[in-house]
């Protein structure tokens, strides 16, 4: 019975995330890390997207920033995803996002997350996500998630309207808890009560916290294709930096 359950789980995983053989691995450098760039030849999960790869939906700007784009090419929409070429483990993951996330297109989903292709601990997935999930900008939310998202206490959602300019998104992955934080601007994390600190949440169910290791991913993709207004120019998120600080032993 256990073997049958594993096979069913693998089938579900492939249906949601696609097969490895359908992906062509390209590489890019950003913020001192090497990243694989996702490029696919057929629609895959999440949400049945195609991923355009380097020079199509992923590129770096002259100032070193990373641009993730959802673009229309030759009758097809392409989404963007990158992930580190190595796993990083326990520690603090910090994302510096130039794009005002309170203005994110309602058909886009931005994901900043750990993810492993192994099945244990629900693919070791820890997420920061922003999206209106195909509704409208008034319902644009951010959310912190420790998978599985549908288990009580594993998802914390908050309005995204306060993110009117550059922001920092961060989580600290430890063996006994995961600490999430989001604040306006860059620099260090503001103290509690500081108006720059927009949201924070601590997940402390130690039994549900995944164990390392898993690469860090960043993606930008469509909830539905094509987007409702087909405004390609607004389907971009720019990141100025990514930082990782290992947990102190």
FIKEDREN-855500 format. One record per residue (C-alpha): residue number from 1; residue in one letter; x, y, z. Coordinates in steps of 0.25 Angstrom, whole numbers, padded with zeros to 4 digits, always signed. Layout:
FIKEDREN-855500
rec seq=NUM; type=A; x=X; y=Y; z=Z .
...
This chain:
FIKEDREN-855500
rec seq=1; type=X; x=+0000; y=+0000; z=+0000 .
rec seq=2; type=X; x=+0011; y=+0010; z=+0003 .
rec seq=3; type=X; x=+0018; y=+0007; z=-0010 .
rec seq=4; type=X; x=+0005; y=+0010; z=-0017 .
rec seq=5; type=X; x=+0003; y=+0023; z=-0010 .
rec seq=6; type=X; x=+0017; y=+0027; z=-0014 .
rec seq=7; type=X; x=+0014; y=+0024; z=-0029 .
rec seq=8; type=X; x=+0001; y=+0032; z=-0028 .
rec seq=9; type=X; x=+0009; y=+0044; z=-0022 .
rec seq=10; type=X; x=+0019; y=+0043; z=-0033 .
rec seq=11; type=X; x=+0009; y=+0043; z=-0043 .
rec seq=12; type=X; x=+0002; y=+0055; z=-0037 .
rec seq=13; type=X; x=+0016; y=+0062; z=-0036 .
rec seq=14; type=X; x=+0019; y=+0060; z=-0051 .
rec seq=15; type=X; x=+0005; y=+0065; z=-0055 .
rec seq=16; type=X; x=+0007; y=+0078; z=-0047 .
rec seq=17; type=X; x=+0021; y=+0081; z=-0050 .
rec seq=18; type=X; x=+0025; y=+0074; z=-0063 .
rec seq=19; type=X; x=+0035; y=+0064; z=-0066 .
rec seq=20; type=X; x=+0050; y=+0067; z=-0065 .
rec seq=21; type=X; x=+0052; y=+0062; z=-0080 .
rec seq=22; type=X; x=+0044; y=+0074; z=-0085 .
rec seq=23; type=X; x=+0053; y=+0084; z=-0079 .
rec seq=24; type=X; x=+0065; y=+0090; z=-0085 .
rec seq=25; type=X; x=+0075; y=+0096; z=-0075 .
rec seq=26; type=X; x=+0082; y=+0109; z=-0077 .
rec seq=27; type=X; x=+0090; y=+0117; z=-0067 .
rec seq=28; type=X; x=+0091; y=+0131; z=-0062 .
rec seq=29; type=X; x=+0098; y=+0139; z=-0051 .
rec seq=30; type=X; x=+0091; y=+0148; z=-0042 .
rec seq=31; type=X; x=+0095; y=+0153; z=-0028 .
rec seq=32; type=X; x=+0107; y=+0145; z=-0027 .
rec seq=33; type=X; x=+0100; y=+0132; z=-0029 .
rec seq=34; type=X; x=+0099; y=+0123; z=-0041 .
rec seq=35; type=X; x=+0084; y=+0120; z=-0046 .
rec seq=36; type=X; x=+0078; y=+0110; z=-0055 .
rec seq=37; type=X; x=+0068; y=+0117; z=-0065 .
rec seq=38; type=X; x=+0055; y=+0109; z=-0068 .
rec seq=39; type=X; x=+0052; y=+0106; z=-0082 .
rec seq=40; type=X; x=+0042; y=+0096; z=-0086 .
rec seq=41; type=X; x=+0036; y=+0091; z=-0100 .
rec seq=42; type=X; x=+0022; y=+0088; z=-0095 .
rec seq=43; type=X; x=+0013; y=+0094; z=-0085 .
rec seq=44; type=X; x=+0015; y=+0089; z=-0070 .
rec seq=45; type=X; x=+0012; y=+0093; z=-0056 .
rec seq=46; type=X; x=+0009; y=+0101; z=-0049 .
rec seq=47; type=X; x=-0003; y=+0106; z=-0057 .
rec seq=48; type=X; x=+0000; y=+0099; z=-0070 .
rec seq=49; type=X; x=+0011; y=+0110; z=-0074 .
rec seq=50; type=X; x=+0022; y=+0110; z=-0084 .
rec seq=51; type=X; x=+0035; y=+0115; z=-0079 .
rec seq=52; type=X; x=+0043; y=+0123; z=-0089 .
rec seq=53; type=X; x=+0057; y=+0123; z=-0084 .
rec seq=54; type=X; x=+0069; y=+0132; z=-0085 .
rec seq=55; type=X; x=+0067; y=+0144; z=-0094 .
rec seq=56; type=X; x=+0053; y=+0142; z=-0095 .
rec seq=57; type=X; x=+0046; y=+0143; z=-0081 .
rec seq=58; type=X; x=+0059; y=+0143; z=-0073 .
rec seq=59; type=X; x=+0070; y=+0153; z=-0074 .
rec seq=60; type=X; x=+0079; y=+0163; z=-0066 .
rec seq=61; type=X; x=+0079; y=+0178; z=-0067 .
rec seq=62; type=X; x=+0092; y=+0186; z=-0069 .
rec seq=63; type=X; x=+0092; y=+0190; z=-0054 .
rec seq=64; type=X; x=+0092; y=+0175; z=-0050 .
rec seq=65; type=X; x=+0077; y=+0174; z=-0047 .
rec seq=66; type=X; x=+0069; y=+0161; z=-0051 .
rec seq=67; type=X; x=+0057; y=+0163; z=-0059 .
rec seq=68; type=X; x=+0046; y=+0152; z=-0060 .
rec seq=69; type=X; x=+0036; y=+0154; z=-0071 .
rec seq=70; type=X; x=+0024; y=+0148; z=-0076 .
rec seq=71; type=X; x=+0025; y=+0150; z=-0091 .
rec seq=72; type=X; x=+0017; y=+0148; z=-0104 .
rec seq=73; type=X; x=+0025; y=+0142; z=-0115 .
rec seq=74; type=X; x=+0020; y=+0136; z=-0129 .
rec seq=75; type=X; x=+0006; y=+0133; z=-0123 .
rec seq=76; type=X; x=+0011; y=+0127; z=-0110 .
rec seq=77; type=X; x=+0012; y=+0133; z=-0096 .
rec seq=78; type=X; x=+0024; y=+0129; z=-0088 .
rec seq=79; type=X; x=+0027; y=+0130; z=-0073 .
rec seq=80; type=X; x=+0040; y=+0131; z=-0065 .
rec seq=81; type=X; x=+0047; y=+0123; z=-0054 .
rec seq=82; type=X; x=+0061; y=+0122; z=-0049 .
rec seq=83; type=X; x=+0067; y=+0113; z=-0037 .
rec seq=84; type=X; x=+0080; y=+0112; z=-0031 .
rec seq=85; type=X; x=+0090; y=+0102; z=-0036 .
rec seq=86; type=X; x=+0092; y=+0097; z=-0021 .
rec seq=87; type=X; x=+0084; y=+0096; z=-0009 .
rec seq=88; type=X; x=+0086; y=+0106; z=+0003 .
rec seq=89; type=X; x=+0080; y=+0099; z=+0015 .
rec seq=90; type=X; x=+0076; y=+0106; z=+0028 .
rec seq=91; type=X; x=+0078; y=+0121; z=+0028 .
rec seq=92; type=X; x=+0072; y=+0134; z=+0024 .
rec seq=93; type=X; x=+0067; y=+0136; z=+0010 .
rec seq=94; type=X; x=+0065; y=+0151; z=+0006 .
rec seq=95; type=X; x=+0059; y=+0156; z=-0007 .
rec seq=96; type=X; x=+0061; y=+0171; z=-0012 .
rec seq=97; type=X; x=+0049; y=+0174; z=-0021 .
rec seq=98; type=X; x=+0049; y=+0187; z=-0029 .
rec seq=99; type=X; x=+0036; y=+0185; z=-0035 .
rec seq=100; type=X; x=+0024; y=+0190; z=-0026 .
rec seq=101; type=X; x=+0017; y=+0178; z=-0023 .
rec seq=102; type=X; x=+0004; y=+0185; z=-0020 .
rec seq=103; type=X; x=+0003; y=+0188; z=-0034 .
rec seq=104; type=X; x=+0005; y=+0174; z=-0039 .
rec seq=105; type=X; x=-0003; y=+0170; z=-0051 .
rec seq=106; type=X; x=-0015; y=+0162; z=-0046 .
rec seq=107; type=X; x=-0012; y=+0150; z=-0055 .
rec seq=108; type=X; x=+0002; y=+0148; z=-0050 .
rec seq=109; type=X; x=+0008; y=+0140; z=-0039 .
rec seq=110; type=X; x=+0021; y=+0143; z=-0033 .
rec seq=111; type=X; x=+0027; y=+0132; z=-0025 .
rec seq=112; type=X; x=+0040; y=+0132; z=-0016 .
rec seq=113; type=X; x=+0042; y=+0119; z=-0011 .
rec seq=114; type=X; x=+0050; y=+0106; z=-0007 .
rec seq=115; type=X; x=+0047; y=+0094; z=-0015 .
rec seq=116; type=X; x=+0052; y=+0080; z=-0017 .
rec seq=117; type=X; x=+0049; y=+0069; z=-0027 .
rec seq=118; type=X; x=+0049; y=+0059; z=-0016 .
rec seq=119; type=X; x=+0035; y=+0056; z=-0010 .
rec seq=120; type=X; x=+0039; y=+0057; z=+0005 .
rec seq=121; type=X; x=+0033; y=+0068; z=+0013 .
rec seq=122; type=X; x=+0024; y=+0072; z=+0001 .
rec seq=123; type=X; x=+0036; y=+0075; z=-0007 .
rec seq=124; type=X; x=+0042; y=+0084; z=+0004 .
rec seq=125; type=X; x=+0034; y=+0095; z=-0001 .
rec seq=126; type=X; x=+0034; y=+0109; z=+0006 .
rec seq=127; type=X; x=+0027; y=+0120; z=-0001 .
rec seq=128; type=X; x=+0026; y=+0135; z=-0002 .
rec seq=129; type=X; x=+0016; y=+0138; z=-0013 .
rec seq=130; type=X; x=+0008; y=+0150; z=-0018 .
rec seq=131; type=X; x=-0004; y=+0149; z=-0027 .
rec seq=132; type=X; x=-0018; y=+0153; z=-0029 .
rec seq=133; type=X; x=-0020; y=+0139; z=-0034 .
rec seq=134; type=X; x=-0027; y=+0144; z=-0047 .
rec seq=135; type=X; x=-0038; y=+0152; z=-0040 .
rec seq=136; type=X; x=-0035; y=+0167; z=-0039 .
rec seq=137; type=X; x=-0024; y=+0177; z=-0033 .
rec seq=138; type=X; x=-0033; y=+0180; z=-0021 .
rec seq=139; type=X; x=-0031; y=+0165; z=-0017 .
rec seq=140; type=X; x=-0016; y=+0165; z=-0019 .
rec seq=141; type=X; x=-0010; y=+0158; z=-0007 .
rec seq=142; type=X; x=+0003; y=+0153; z=-0002 .
rec seq=143; type=X; x=+0004; y=+0140; z=+0005 .
rec seq=144; type=X; x=+0014; y=+0132; z=+0013 .
rec seq=145; type=X; x=+0013; y=+0117; z=+0012 .
rec seq=146; type=X; x=+0019; y=+0104; z=+0018 .
rec seq=147; type=X; x=+0014; y=+0093; z=+0009 .
rec seq=148; type=X; x=+0004; y=+0087; z=+0009 .
rec seq=149; type=X; x=-0004; y=+0100; z=+0007 .
rec seq=150; type=X; x=-0018; y=+0094; z=+0010 .
rec seq=151; type=X; x=-0014; y=+0089; z=+0024 .
rec seq=152; type=X; x=-0019; y=+0098; z=+0035 .
rec seq=153; type=X; x=-0009; y=+0108; z=+0040 .
rec seq=154; type=X; x=+0001; y=+0106; z=+0028 .
rec seq=155; type=X; x=-0003; y=+0119; z=+0020 .
rec seq=156; type=X; x=-0003; y=+0133; z=+0025 .
rec seq=157; type=X; x=-0009; y=+0143; z=+0015 .
rec seq=158; type=X; x=-0009; y=+0159; z=+0015 .
rec seq=159; type=X; x=-0012; y=+0170; z=+0006 .
rec seq=160; type=X; x=-0002; y=+0175; z=-0004 .
rec seq=161; type=X; x=-0006; y=+0189; z=-0006 .
rec seq=162; type=X; x=+0004; y=+0194; z=+0004 .
rec seq=163; type=X; x=+0016; y=+0190; z=-0005 .
rec seq=164; type=X; x=+0016; y=+0203; z=-0013 .
rec seq=165; type=X; x=+0031; y=+0203; z=-0016 .
rec seq=166; type=X; x=+0043; y=+0194; z=-0015 .
rec seq=167; type=X; x=+0042; y=+0184; z=-0004 .
rec seq=168; type=X; x=+0049; y=+0173; z=+0003 .
rec seq=169; type=X; x=+0043; y=+0159; z=+0005 .
rec seq=170; type=X; x=+0050; y=+0150; z=+0014 .
rec seq=171; type=X; x=+0049; y=+0136; z=+0022 .
rec seq=172; type=X; x=+0058; y=+0130; z=+0032 .
rec seq=173; type=X; x=+0058; y=+0114; z=+0031 .
rec seq=174; type=X; x=+0062; y=+0108; z=+0044 .
rec seq=175; type=X; x=+0060; y=+0094; z=+0050 .
rec seq=176; type=X; x=+0049; y=+0098; z=+0059 .
rec seq=177; type=X; x=+0042; y=+0110; z=+0052 .
rec seq=178; type=X; x=+0041; y=+0118; z=+0040 .
rec seq=179; type=X; x=+0041; y=+0133; z=+0041 .
rec seq=180; type=X; x=+0035; y=+0141; z=+0030 .
rec seq=181; type=X; x=+0036; y=+0156; z=+0028 .
rec seq=182; type=X; x=+0033; y=+0167; z=+0018 .
rec seq=183; type=X; x=+0037; y=+0182; z=+0018 .
rec seq=184; type=X; x=+0037; y=+0194; z=+0010 .
rec seq=185; type=X; x=+0051; y=+0198; z=+0004 .
rec seq=186; type=X; x=+0064; y=+0190; z=+0006 .
rec seq=187; type=X; x=+0074; y=+0190; z=+0017 .
rec seq=188; type=X; x=+0072; y=+0182; z=+0030 .
rec seq=189; type=X; x=+0059; y=+0177; z=+0036 .
rec seq=190; type=X; x=+0052; y=+0188; z=+0043 .
rec seq=191; type=X; x=+0048; y=+0185; z=+0058 .
rec seq=192; type=X; x=+0034; y=+0182; z=+0062 .
rec seq=193; type=X; x=+0025; y=+0195; z=+0062 .
rec seq=194; type=X; x=+0033; y=+0201; z=+0051 .
rec seq=195; type=X; x=+0024; y=+0206; z=+0040 .
rec seq=196; type=X; x=+0033; y=+0200; z=+0029 .
rec seq=197; type=X; x=+0031; y=+0186; z=+0034 .
rec seq=198; type=X; x=+0018; y=+0182; z=+0026 .
rec seq=199; type=X; x=+0016; y=+0168; z=+0030 .
rec seq=200; type=X; x=+0023; y=+0157; z=+0038 .
rec seq=201; type=X; x=+0019; y=+0143; z=+0043 .
rec seq=202; type=X; x=+0025; y=+0131; z=+0050 .
rec seq=203; type=X; x=+0022; y=+0117; z=+0046 .
rec seq=204; type=X; x=+0026; y=+0108; z=+0059 .
rec seq=205; type=X; x=+0020; y=+0094; z=+0056 .
rec seq=206; type=X; x=+0034; y=+0088; z=+0057 .
rec seq=207; type=X; x=+0028; y=+0074; z=+0052 .
rec seq=208; type=X; x=+0024; y=+0080; z=+0039 .
rec seq=209; type=X; x=+0036; y=+0088; z=+0036 .
rec seq=210; type=X; x=+0044; y=+0082; z=+0024 .
rec seq=211; type=X; x=+0059; y=+0078; z=+0026 .
rec seq=212; type=X; x=+0069; y=+0083; z=+0016 .
rec seq=213; type=X; x=+0073; y=+0082; z=+0005 .
rec seq=214; type=X; x=+0065; y=+0089; z=-0006 .
rec seq=215; type=X; x=+0070; y=+0100; z=-0017 .
rec seq=216; type=X; x=+0063; y=+0114; z=-0016 .
rec seq=217; type=X; x=+0054; y=+0117; z=-0028 .
rec seq=218; type=X; x=+0048; y=+0130; z=-0033 .
rec seq=219; type=X; x=+0037; y=+0130; z=-0043 .
rec seq=220; type=X; x=+0027; y=+0139; z=-0050 .
rec seq=221; type=X; x=+0016; y=+0132; z=-0057 .
rec seq=222; type=X; x=+0001; y=+0133; z=-0062 .
rec seq=223; type=X; x=-0011; y=+0129; z=-0054 .
rec seq=224; type=X; x=-0018; y=+0127; z=-0068 .
rec seq=225; type=X; x=-0013; y=+0129; z=-0082 .
rec seq=226; type=X; x=-0014; y=+0138; z=-0089 .
rec seq=227; type=X; x=-0015; y=+0149; z=-0078 .
rec seq=228; type=X; x=-0028; y=+0156; z=-0078 .
rec seq=229; type=X; x=-0024; y=+0169; z=-0084 .
rec seq=230; type=X; x=-0011; y=+0164; z=-0092 .
rec seq=231; type=X; x=-0003; y=+0176; z=-0087 .
rec seq=232; type=X; x=+0011; y=+0170; z=-0089 .
rec seq=233; type=X; x=+0018; y=+0182; z=-0084 .
rec seq=234; type=X; x=+0013; y=+0181; z=-0070 .
rec seq=235; type=X; x=+0016; y=+0166; z=-0068 .
rec seq=236; type=X; x=+0030; y=+0168; z=-0062 .
rec seq=237; type=X; x=+0037; y=+0167; z=-0048 .
rec seq=238; type=X; x=+0051; y=+0173; z=-0046 .
rec seq=239; type=X; x=+0059; y=+0168; z=-0034 .
rec seq=240; type=X; x=+0071; y=+0176; z=-0030 .
rec seq=241; type=X; x=+0077; y=+0165; z=-0021 .
rec seq=242; type=X; x=+0077; y=+0152; z=-0014 .
rec seq=243; type=X; x=+0084; y=+0149; z=-0001 .
rec seq=244; type=X; x=+0086; y=+0136; z=+0007 .
rec seq=245; type=X; x=+0092; y=+0136; z=+0022 .
rec seq=246; type=X; x=+0094; y=+0122; z=+0027 .
rec seq=247; type=X; x=+0088; y=+0119; z=+0041 .
rec seq=248; type=X; x=+0098; y=+0120; z=+0052 .
rec seq=249; type=X; x=+0101; y=+0106; z=+0058 .
